[in-house]
Amino acid sequence: MKKIVLTGDRPTGNLHLGHYVGSLKKRVEMQKDYMTYIIIADFQALTDYFDQPSIIFENVYALVYDYLSCGIDPNLSKIFIQSHVGALLELSMYFMNIVSLARVQRNPTVKAELASKKMKNDVHCGFVFYPVSQAADITAFKADFVPVGVDQAPMIEQTNEIVRNFNRIYVNSPLKECKMILSDTSKLLGIDGKAKASKSLDNCIFLNDASSVVRQKVFNMYTDPDHIKISDPGRVEGNIVFHYLDVFYENKEHLLQLKTDYAKGGLGDIFLKELLFKVLEEILFPIREKRREIQIEDVKNIICEGNKAAKTVADQTLHEVKEAMRLNY
């Protein structure tokens, strides 16, 4: 059975609909056919919250609740905490010796994040080198596939570059390149329509939002400011309600008709928002119900078992790496 390892979920808050369509839905589907390891990336969360450890501590369990309520099956997927698998940190250190600072800084994802956070020379090393940590996560489990959003594609490219360089230097290397599996949705915009859905921007719908909260967020969405009366022609392009319907409404034939009717006039924003609310509730209601069934002791046991399984695999890979590097004295 081929393996799949997922990185990028940091325990800094609950997951939202952007995460769901970005990779979580794909994980649930693929776990039946692949051995799946899911990382709670607390190492990487420290790159943003090193001075606020309580944020990470409070959200580790919240992240597992989100996984389980969305359909991740602990009998099929191993959920583990990154910092509990020491081999990942050691492997990261070895990789840092074959990656230059200039190369990491050229990584488009890193460049975009540095720009968004307005970091320059005061950026700390841990933040810049987190792509190396992700490479260690992936290679430690000899992953065949890694599902990611399009914005994370440069991370997979850099991982494979590290693998090629390592294998060129060291004979009998156990490392292997992986293939990325891109999500069907390039990115989900925030409910404000201005940027990618993000917890930090407070512009997203969380998977654990109550029905009343979801409704409020949907009805606060901007549509077309010139679409004042139902009879007025409306603008479809850039309309955040239609963006969400494009992503989540499965009846594409009906959606096309709605766009036509809206563009020529005769279709109101309230009707569209009611439809979107109904569509989102069909997704979120079973997630909420499943969440109510989960017990904290079960969560703790799942993490404990996942840590053990992940440590066994990563330790074996690290042993093979050190053999190849002739560090076996």
N, C-alpha and C positions, 0 to 999 in steps of 0.2 A: 504494500500500500504506500502510495506517495504521501509526503508530508506537506503541510502548509503552515507557515508561521506568520502571525499577524503582529505588526508593530504599529506604534503611533497612537494608541489609546492611553492617554495620560490621566491619572486620577486627580483631575483638577476641577471636576464638576460632573453633573449628570450628562448623559449623551442626549443629542437632539436629532431632529429629523434629517439634518445634513449627514450625521454619522450613519443613520439608518440606511439611507439610499447610497451613501458613499462606499461603505464596505460591510456594514453589519448584516444587512439582508443577504449579501453574497456569502458571508461566513456561515450563516444558518443553512443555506442551501447546500454548500459544499462539504459541510462536516460529515455528511452521510457517506461521502465517497473518498475522503482524505483524512489522514491522521492530522488533527488540528491542534496547534499550540497557540494559545492566546495570551499575550503579554500585557500585564498591567505595568506600564512603563514609568515606574516611580523614579528611576535614575534620571530619565529624560525630563520628567516633570520638575526636577530640581534645577534644571537649567533656567527656569522661569521663577521658581518659588523656593529657592534655597533659603531665603530668609523668612519664609512663611510655611514651615513644615506642617502646621496644623491643617492647611488646605489639602495637602496630599493625604495626611492621616485620615481626615474625615471623609475622603472620597474614594478610598480603596474599596470599601464594601459597597458603596453606591454604584460603582462601576460594575461590580459583579452582579448586583441586582438588575442592572440594565441588561447585561448579557443574558442572564437566565430568563428574564421576563420576555425577551425578544425571541427566545427559542434556542439559545445555545444549550446543548445537552452535555452535561459533565461526563456522561458515559461515552461520548464521542469526541469531546474537546477537552484539552487540558488547559485550565486557567491557572496562571501562576504569576507571582510577583517578581519583577525583574531583579530587585535588590537581594532576593533570597537565593539567587543562582549566581554564586561568585565567579564561576567560569566566564560569564559574560563580560565582567569587568576586566579580567585578566586578558581575555581575547581582544578586547578593545585596545588595551595598552600595546599589544603586539602590532595591531593594525596601524596604530598612530605612527609607527616608525616607517611605514611605507606610503604615507599620505602627507603631502605638503600642506602647509597652511594656505598657500595661494590656491591650491586645488579645491580645498573645502570652501573657501570664500567665493569661488566661482560657481559653486552649486546654486542653481537658480532658486531653489526653495530657501536655502540659507540667506541668499541675497535679499529675497523678498521679505523674509522675517526680520532681518536686520533693519531694512528700510522701514517696515511698519512699526517697529519698536524704537526707531530713531537711535539705534546703537551705532557707535563709531569705534574709536580706539578704546573706549571704556568697556567694550564687550568682554565677558570672561571666557576663558578657554572652554569650559564645559559646554557653553552654548554653541560655539563655533564647531566643536568636534562631535556634536550629537549624531551627525550622519555616520560617523565611525562606530558609534555605539549601536546604531541600528544595523549596521553591517554585521557586527558581532552577533546580534540577536538572530539574524536570518541564517548566517552560516553555521552557528552553533547547532542548529537543528537540521542542517543540510536540506533546507527547504527547496522544494521543486517549484512552488508557486507562492506568490505573495499578492493578495488582493489589495489594491490601493486606489485612492483618488488620483486624478490626473496631476494634481499639484505635488504629489509625492513621487511621481515617476522619476525625477532626478535622483532620489534617494536609492532607488533600485539600480539605476544606472551606475551610481558610484559604488554600490555594494559589489556589483559584478566586476567593476574595474579593480577594486581591491582584491577580489578573488584572483583575477588574472595576474596581477602583479605578484601576489603571494605565491601562486603556483609557478610562476616563472623563476622565482628566487629559490624556492624550496622544493626539492624532489619529494615524491611520495606524499604530497599534500592531500589531505582529506577534503579540502574545500571544493564546493561546486557552485556554479552560477545558478541563478534562479530566474524565473520568468514572472513578470508582473501580470496581474489580471486587473484591468481597469474597470471601474464601476460603470454602469450604464448611464449614470448622470455625471456630467463633468463637474458641476458644483451646484449646490443649492443656495440661492440667494437668501439673504436675510429678509424678514418680514417688512423691513423698511425699504427694501428694493435697492439699497445703496451699496451693499457689500456682501461678501460671503457670509452665510449664517454662522454666527459665532457667539459663544457664551460671553466672551469679553466685551463684545459690542452690544450685548443684551438685545439681540435682534433675531432670536430663534425660538422655535417651539420645542420644548423638551419632551422626551419620551414619557416622563412621569408627571407632566402637567395635567391638572384636573380638567375635566370637560369644560367647566365654566371659564377656565383660563385660556384654553385653546380657542373657544368661541370669541372671547374678548380680543385675542391676538389676531384672529382672522378678520374680525370686523374692524380692526384698526388698520388693516392693510391699505396702502394707497393704491388707487387704480388710475383713473384718468381725471385730473382736476377739471377738464373742460367738459366732461360727461356729467352734466348737471341734471338734465331731465332724461327719463328713460328713452324718449324719442330721439335724443341727440346721438349722432354717430360717436362711437368710442374708439379709443386707441388700444389695440391689442398688444403691439410691440412695446415692451417695457412695463407692461401691466403686471404687477407682482402676483395678482390672483391667478391670472392665466399661466404665469410661470409655475406656480405650485400645481395647478391643474395639469399642466404638461407633464410634470414629474409623477404625480400620484393618481390621476384619474385614468382608469384603464379603458374606458369607452372612448377611444380616439375618434371614432366617427361622429359621435354626439358632440365631442369637444370641438371638432372642426365646424360643425353647424353653429355652435354657440359663438365661436369667433366671428363667423360670417354675420350672424344676427347682431352681435355687439358692434361690429364695425359699421354697419349700415344704419344702426339705430333701432330701438325697440326692445332692448334687453337691459335690465337694470343691474347695478352693482350688488344690490342686496340679494338678488336671486343667485348670482355667481358665488357670493360669499357663503350663502346657505349651502350651496352645493359643495363647495370646498370644505366647509366644516363637516358635512356628512361624510365626505370621502376620507378626511383625516381621522374622524372618529372610528371609522371601520378598521383603521390600522391601529389606533391607539387604545381603543377599548379593551381588546383582548390582552394587550401588553399590561394595562393597569390591573386587570383581573388576575393575570398570572403573577404579577408582582405581589399581590396581597397573600398569595399562597406560600411565598418563600419565607423560610425561617432563618434567622441569623446564624443559628448553629449549623445549619446545612451549608450556608455560605462559607463559614470558617472551615468546615471539613473539606469542601470542594477546593478551596485555596491550598489547604495543607497537602492534599493528595496531588494537586497540580504541581506544587513546588517540588515534591519528591520525584515525580515523573520527569519534570523538566531538568532537574539537577542531574539525574542519572544520564540523560542524553547529552547534555552540555558538557558534563565532566568527561565523557568518553571522547567527544570531539576535541576537547582541549588536550586530552592525553595524546591523541593522534597528531594534533598540531605541534605539540612540544617534541614529539618523536621526529617529525619532519624538520623541525628547527634545530635538532640535536641539543635540546635542553633536557634530555633524559638522563643526566648524570646525577 
